[in-house]
Amino acid sequence: MERPLDCLNNLTQNDWLIGYDSSHFNQIAQELYLELAQVSACGTPPKIILAEREPLKFLASFIAACAANCPVFLCNPDWGTQEWQQVFDLVQPNIILGMGNGEW
């Protein structure tokens, strides 16, 4: 079975992502994958909270994190303080993607 990023690389010549720029999607996924793979190489893969509103960044981040074998926790960026505190206490994430925190 192909790895997720191998599949993306095979699609680089096609504009397969409807409504979005496929090459930009691939660039985001590849760059984030390389960052996550580098962090993972130092030991345990980082626990990632993914709370991204933008569909393109959400999907690229999810694929990159899965390809890097990182545990991913999908979260709602609209949660209140109490919900977020519960998630932080339970998950203790190393990385938070989304919510305008500049993690790109």
C-alpha positions in Angstrom: 0.0 0.0 0.0 1.2 3.5 -0.9 2.1 6.0 1.8 -0.1 9.1 1.8 2.6 11.4 0.6 3.6 9.1 -2.2 0.1 9.2 -3.5 0.2 13.0 -3.4 3.4 13.1 -5.3 1.9 11.0 -8.0 -0.9 13.6 -8.4 1.3 16.6 -8.8 0.6 16.9 -12.5 -3.2 16.9 -12.0 -5.3 19.6 -10.6 -7.3 17.1 -8.6 -8.5 19.2 -5.6 -11.7 20.9 -6.5 -12.0 24.5 -5.4 -8.4 24.7 -4.2 -4.9 24.8 -5.6 -3.6 21.3 -5.6 0.1 22.3 -5.8 -0.3 24.6 -2.8 -2.0 21.7 -0.9 0.9 19.4 -1.7 3.4 22.0 -0.7 1.8 22.5 2.7 1.6 18.8 3.3 5.2 18.1 2.3 6.6 20.9 4.3 4.7 20.0 7.4 5.5 16.3 7.0 9.3 17.1 6.8 9.0 19.2 10.0 7.1 16.5 11.9 9.4 13.7 10.6 12.4 15.7 11.9 10.8 16.2 15.3 9.8 12.5 15.4 13.3 11.4 14.6 14.5 12.8 17.9 12.4 10.3 19.8 8.7 9.9 20.4 6.4 11.4 17.8 4.8 14.6 19.0 1.1 14.6 20.0 -0.7 17.0 17.7 -3.9 18.9 18.3 -5.5 19.8 15.0 -8.0 22.6 15.2 -7.8 24.2 11.7 -10.7 26.1 10.2 -9.4 26.2 6.6 -10.3 23.0 4.8 -7.0 23.0 2.7 -4.8 23.4 5.7 -6.9 21.0 7.7 -6.6 18.2 5.2 -2.9 18.9 4.5 -2.1 18.9 8.2 -4.0 15.7 8.8 -2.3 13.8 6.0 1.2 15.1 7.0 0.7 14.2 10.7 -0.6 10.7 9.8 2.2 10.1 7.3 4.7 11.1 10.1 3.0 8.5 12.4 2.0 11.2 14.9 -1.0 10.9 17.2 -3.5 13.4 16.0 -6.4 14.7 18.0 -9.1 16.5 16.0 -10.5 19.5 18.0 -13.1 22.1 17.4 -11.6 25.6 17.3 -14.9 27.0 18.6 -14.7 25.2 21.9 -14.8 27.3 25.1 -12.2 27.5 27.8 -13.5 24.6 29.8 -13.4 22.2 26.8 -9.9 23.3 25.8 -8.7 22.9 29.4 -10.0 19.3 29.5 -8.3 18.5 26.2 -5.0 20.0 27.3 -5.2 18.1 30.6 -6.0 14.8 28.9 -3.8 15.0 25.7 -0.9 17.2 26.8 0.0 18.1 23.2 3.4 18.9 21.9 2.1 20.8 18.8 -1.1 22.7 18.1 -2.0 23.3 14.5 -4.7 25.7 13.5 -6.4 28.4 15.5 -4.2 31.1 13.9 -1.1 30.2 15.8 1.2 30.3 12.9 2.3 26.6 13.0 3.3 26.4 9.3 
